[in-house]
Amino acid sequence: MFLEMIKTMSISKKEIERRFVFKNLEVYKELEKQDKSIALLCAHYASYEWVISMNRYSDFESYAIYKKINNKYFDRLVQKIRGRFKAKLIHVKQTVEVITTNEQNGKRALYGFASDQSPQLKKLTHWDYFMGIDIPVYTGAEYLSKKFDMNVVYLKVEKVKRGFYEASLEVLSENVREIPNYQLTRMFLDRVEQQILKAPEFYLWTHRRWKHEGKK
């Protein structure tokens, strides 16, 4: 997985289309017709870095929500990798400002959220069960989706064979403001869990998802 991430710096557009196939892009294209921005939720699973190739199929400008890495070298590396296919990177602290400006200007966009990491502990941090363990979870994708009335989709990535993947899109909501608070986050976590239970070897286990266990 790490080698494939590095390969993203040099892989051609034709080659990544051959190796990372979107099975049902028509689902996404139908959402674009609704004149609403789209939140795409995904996990750090399989070759998740190659999800940026979806930008080639979108009529909307694409943004990847990005959390700065403390190591400056790896931070620059990740920016280089994720910027190759014209997807724009937004630091988490700039997200609300960028989306607000886009919406005020009538600009619809695709925003990518990889929300399965462990957030910092704060008084208002939301806790939920992930793989049977009560831990703090990110709710930013749900909050922003409701604030700006976005359509929400989940991108499921599956490994076909070495170096080859298939991705399918599942609509989580087209009326996100009607969903009770935190239910969308629960829906996302459920789908990530399903992928992990089916093939745990393709999940990125290095991010210490459960480091805050027992600190509630």
N, C-alpha and C positions, 0 to 999 in steps of 0.2 A: 504493500500500500504506500509506503514512504517512497519507494523507488518510482512508482507511478506518479506520485505527486511531483517529484523532481522532473520526470519526463514531460510534464505539462509545459515546462519552459520551452521545449523544442518540438513537441508533437505538432504535426500539420493538422489543418482543419479537416482535410479529407480523412486522415487516419483516426482522429478522435471521433468522427462521425461513424466510422466503421467499428470502433471499439466500444463506443458508448451510445447505445441506441435508445431513443425514446419511443416507447411502444404505442402510446395513445395521445399524441400531441393534439389531436382534434378536441380533446377535453379542454385543454388550455386555450386553444384558438376560439372556442365558443365563449369562454369567459371574457376574452379580450373584446368581444362585440358588445358587452354590457356597459361600456364606458365607466368602468370602475377599476381602480388599481388592484393589483393582485399580490397577496402575500404567499410566498412559497416556503413551506416548512419542510426541513429535511434533517437528517441525523448525520453524525460523524460515522458513517457506515459504508463499507466497501470503498470504491474509489470516488468518494464524495467530492473531491476537488474538481472532477471532470463535469460536475453539474453546471459549471460556468459555460459549457458549450451550448446550453439551452438558449443563451442570449442570441445565438445565430437564427433561431426559429421564432423569436419574439418580435412583434411589431412595436412593443413597448420598450422604452429604455430600461435597462436592467441595472439593479443595484444589489451589492452584496453587503449585508451588515457585518461589520468587522470589528473584532476586539483586538486591540494592540497587544503584541507579544513583547514581553520585557526584554528578551534578547534582541538587540538591534539587528543583528545579522539575519536571524530567522524572520524577523518582522519585515525586513526589506524583501527577503526571499518570497514570503507568502504574498506580499503585495505584487511582486512581479508575476508570480504564477497566476494569481486570480485576476490580474488585469489584462491578460493576453487576449481574451476573446471579447474585449470592449465592455465588459461588465465593470461598472464603477464601484469602488469601495467606499463605504460610509463607516466612519468610526461610530461606535455605539452612542457616543455623546452627541453626535451630529445628526442622528437619525430623525428626531422629531423636527428639527429645523429644516432639513432637506425635504422631508415628505410634506411638511406644511407649505413650503415654497412651491413645490410641484403642484400640489392640489389647488393652491390659490391661483396658479397660472393655468389651471385646467389641463395639466400634464399628467396623464395616466402612466404608471410605471409598474414594473415587476420588482418586488423586494424579496431577497432571499434571506431566510433566517435558519441558522443551525442552532436550535435552542435546547439541545440536550446536555449542555455543559452545566457545571455547578456555579451558581451566582455567589456573590459576596453576601455574608450574613448582615441583615438590617432588621430593624424592628418590624417593618411591614412586609418582610419577605414571606412569600407564599410557600407553604410546604405541601408536598403530596408524595404519594408512594411511587417509586420507580424501581422496578425489579424487586418489589416486596419490601423495600426499605424507605422509611420516612425521611425525606431530604428536602432542602430548599430547591425550588425550580424557577426557571425563567418564565415570566409571563408577559414579557415585552411584546412579543409577536401578537398575542391576543389583545393586549391593550391598544396597540397601534392599529390593528385591524378594525377594532370597534370604533376607535376615535375617528378614523378616516373612511369607515364603511367599505372596507376592501373585501373582495372575494378571497377565500382561503383554500389552498390546495396543499396536499401532502405529496412529496416526491419519494417514492419507494425505489431504492436501488438494489438490484440483485446481481450477484456474480454468476455469469454463465460458464466461464472457464477462465483460465489464467489470462489476464489482460483484457477480458471482454465482459461487458456489463449491459444490463437492460434496466431502464428506468420507466416506471409507470406513474401516472398522475391520478390522484384521488381527490375529488372535491370534498372538503370538510364543511364548507358553508358558503352559501350565496346570500345569506341574510344574517351576518354574524352578530348584529346588534340584538337579535332575538334569542341568542344563546345565553343561558345563565353564566354568570361570572365563573371563570376557571374551568368551565366544561370544555372549551376549545383546547386549553392546555392539556386537560386529561385525555382528550381524543388523540392529541399528538403523542403523548407519552405511551398510550396504549399501542399505537402503531409502531413506535420504536421498539417497545418490548417484544412485540410479535416478531419483528425482524431478528432481534438478538436471540430469542428462544429458538428460532428456526435454524440459525447459523451464527453462533456467537463468535466464531473465529474471524468474522469480517467487521466486528465492531472495534472502534478505536478506544482501547481500554486505558490509555495513558493519561487521560484528563482528570483522574481522581474524582469521579462523579459523586462518590459517597463520602468525601472527606469530612463533611459536616454532620454525619450521622450521630444522633444522640445529643446535639447541641441546641435543640429546639427550646 
